[in-house]
Amino acid sequence: MSMIPSFFNNNNNRRSSNFFDPYSLDAWDPFRDLTSSSSSLSRNTSAIVNARVDWRETPEAHVFKADLPGLKKEEVKVEIEEDNTVLKISGERHVEKEDKNDTWHRVERSSGQFSRRFRLPENVKMDQVKAAMENGVLTVTVPKAETDKKADVRSIQITG
């Protein structure tokens, strides 16, 4: 395992980190890849800490889609923070109840809290944000404010 962080991967030319994304408020965690899957620490930390989120801009809105498999809408929060400039998606996956008679062979599904924050551009209608969850996919739609297509032209008289 390399100790040097990988900022890019070749998976559909998507970045594996938000390190260079000016709108993302996620911090790079240098220790994220150092925990082994068999340690108890990795059981209690969340693999969905960096829940995968697609952010698409259409002419009408900014659309965020987050993969949150196994979560109910009651376990997820969508909030607007910091004077209507930050969209925050957070939640928690609870630990599955363990029976003392069970023998676990592998634990790869994680539990714990997750949080993703995105700095929004100025041209959004914060009072019309909508969120829906279907089949483990959260969709947050942030409508864009209409911009004046005609620029006001004002003549300035030149003196001198």
Summary of the structure (lengths in Angstrom):
residues: 160
radius of gyration: 21.1
end to end distance: 71.6
largest distance: 93.7
contacts: 324
relative contact order: 0.20
helix: 7%
strand: 32%
